Amino acid sequence: MSYRFIISGGGTGGHIFPAIAIADELKKRHPDAQFLFVGSQDRMEMQKVPQAGYKIEGLWIAGIQRKLTLSNLAFPLKLMSSLFKSAKIIRRFKPDAVVGTGGFASGPLLEMATRYHVPSLIQEQNSFAGITNKLLAKKVQKICVAYDGMEKFFPADKIVKTGNPVRKDLVQVTVGQQAAIKVLGLSPKKPVLLVLGGSLGARAVNKLIADKLQFILDNDIQVLWQCGKLYHEQYREFEELDDVKVTPFIDNMDAAYAAANYIISRAGAGSVSELCIVGKPVLFIPSPNVAEDHQTKNAHSVASKNAALMIREKDLREEFEDIFLQLVKDEQLQAEMSRNIKQLALPEATTAIVDEIEELLAQAKSKKQ
C-alpha cells in the first residue's frame, strides 16, 4: 500500500530535524509513500525541508509575543487563515497519518487533521511541553516523549517514551579519538574542550569563552570553539592563540564529539539527546531566552541525575571557574557523569517513533475492515 504522510513542525532546528528524521525512516520502510511537510511561512523549515528532498507548504502563522505588538493583533487573522489552509491541504492530500514535532504550524495542521479523524501523533522533544503540543494532547492518538514525568502535561495513556531522533552518524560512531583529533587539526598532546553554541551562536556562551579563554588555556587544555556564523568575525582573532580553533559551524560532528574530552553546550532538546549518546563530561549553560525556559528544565533533568553539570547564565560570573575545574580536574566525577548520562541515552528513538506511527496505521486499517 502506498501511504501518504503529512509532517508538520518547525521554527527551529529542534523541531525540523526530528521531523526530517521521522520522514526518512518512514520512507525507508515505505519507499512508495508520498510526503508533504507543512511549516510556517518565512521560517527556516521552508529552506531546510526542500534541502532534505521533501515538498513543503507554508502557513501564515507565528507565535504570540510576550508584549503587545502589531504581530499579536494580527494573530487571530493568521490563526483563521492557517486553519482554513490546513483543512484545504488535508482534503486535497488525504493523508493516512499526520505527525507534529512542535512549532506554530503544527497547531492548526494537527487541529484540522483530528477534526477530519486522521490518525495523528505528536513528538515532544523537551522536558517541559510546549503550548502547541499541550493544546493538541487530548485530540491526538499518541504522544512520543523523551523524558520521564510528562504525565503532568499529557494524558498518561497516550504517552510513549521514545527519546528524540538524533543524527545517524552519532549512533554508530566509528572514528576513534586520536583519528578525530588528526582530522580536526588539533594537538594529540592536550585534552580537548568542545564548545557548542548552536549554528547561529550563543552570545552569552561566546562572551564567557572569550573572557575565560586564558584561564582555560592555563589549565593545559585546547579549545575547539563553535561560535556560530553570527559571531565568527567577532571571535576569529582568537585563532591566533595556540591551542584554539574557532569555527562558525562544525560539519563533521561525529569527529568533534569523538575528539572531545569535555563539552560545554546549550541545552536544546536535540543537543541533550545527542550528548547522552556521546557520553562525555558535559557542562550545560541553558539559554534563558526560550519559551517556558525549557532549556533550563532540560539541563536540570540531566544534572539532577548526576549526569552533567549546569550553570545558569546569571550565575556564570560567580560560578564558572569553580565548576569548570570540577569538569576538567575531578576524574571520579567525570567517570560518574559519563556513566550516568549514557544510561539516559535512547539511540533508537526514530525507529521507536515510526513503530508508533505504524501501529496507528494498523489500527486505522483494522477499523475500515
Summary of the structure (lengths in Angstrom):
residues: 369
radius of gyration: 21.5
end to end distance: 14.9
largest distance: 70.8
contacts: 1294
relative contact order: 0.12
helix: 50%
strand: 15%
